[in-house]
């Protein structure tokens, strides 16, 4: 089993309650947003551990609504361990979720919701999380992933610019307007991924690395086209 196996059932659980859910937003495994409610963060792990609890506590700097989620175990050992975990999570103000696989495939159980534990919030981190969530198109990642590069809103914008430049060289200001990407000039000038080539002052083209990226992220590019231009 992988951490990513937990993502789909937990995502479906929150979507059924009216949340919009996305994965890997500013290092958070799962973020759920519902209207003006505080953002919900869920950290996914394969076992109840100190590392998981510490990760959950760190997320409380952003929001009070923090859950940790693990696969459900079996037998008396799991029952005892989960009861102890509930006590610890309540003391820490964390919510605890388990996901049952096997006969109860994908069944989500909320053992305890986040409590009233108060901790000083980092407003900048909360603002950054909300901005990234809003700017990201769709949900291109899977919560808990570690081997594949995270598809951020910045990478999505760079991919859209690469697609546009594939049709021919263009100016940053023109791309910013036509693609509705205000940071297009900055993305081209910084060229963080090495995808672009500056042909002359104010004119850019796509380079070999950019063409390779379009092939590597072909599914993402297709999804962006559907969601952005439909």
Secondary structure as UniProt FT lines:
FT   HELIX           4..15
FT   TURN            16..18
FT   STRAND          20..25
FT   TURN            26..27
FT   STRAND          28..33
FT   TURN            35..36
FT   STRAND          40..44
FT   HELIX           50..59
FT   TURN            60..62
FT   STRAND          66..71
FT   HELIX           75..92
FT   STRAND          95..100
FT   HELIX           102..104
FT   TURN            105..106
FT   STRAND          107..112
FT   HELIX           123..135
FT   TURN            143..144
FT   HELIX           153..166
FT   HELIX           172..178
FT   TURN            179..180
FT   TURN            182..183
FT   HELIX           184..190
FT   TURN            192..193
FT   STRAND          196..200
FT   TURN            201..202
FT   STRAND          203..206
FT   HELIX           208..216
FT   HELIX           218..229
//
